[in-house]
Amino acid sequence: MSHVGAQHRHAGKAADDLQTKPRCQAWELALAQQVRADCVASYVWLAEQLDLGKPTILRSYLSRTRTAS
């Protein structure tokens, strides 16, 4: 079982929920941030696994999320 799979099930989301539009919803960013913190996943891998678009966009969103916290 992948770490992403375990985390999104823990969040009460199904795999199909990762295909929702618009991309980079708050729960998806929280999931990406949690997975990145837990296993130091690359932005490229996270963007692909979570269907979040380009890795540079994900990096920007996560940076803003960290700054806002």
Phi, psi and omega in degrees: 000134181282158179296322178298316180300316180294319182292317183287331174291322177297327180279000179081023181246150176262163180304323179297334179296337179290343181270005184290154176243147358288160178288166175059046173288162186305316182292327178291320178293321177297319178296314179299317180296318180294314180296317180298319180291322183286323186224017177049050178287147178285158177296324179299311181297314181297316180299320179290311184295323184261004180052054184255011179091212184285141180302326181294325177292316178301315180302317179297313178300315181293325177296316178296323179296315179295319181294322181288337184283000000 
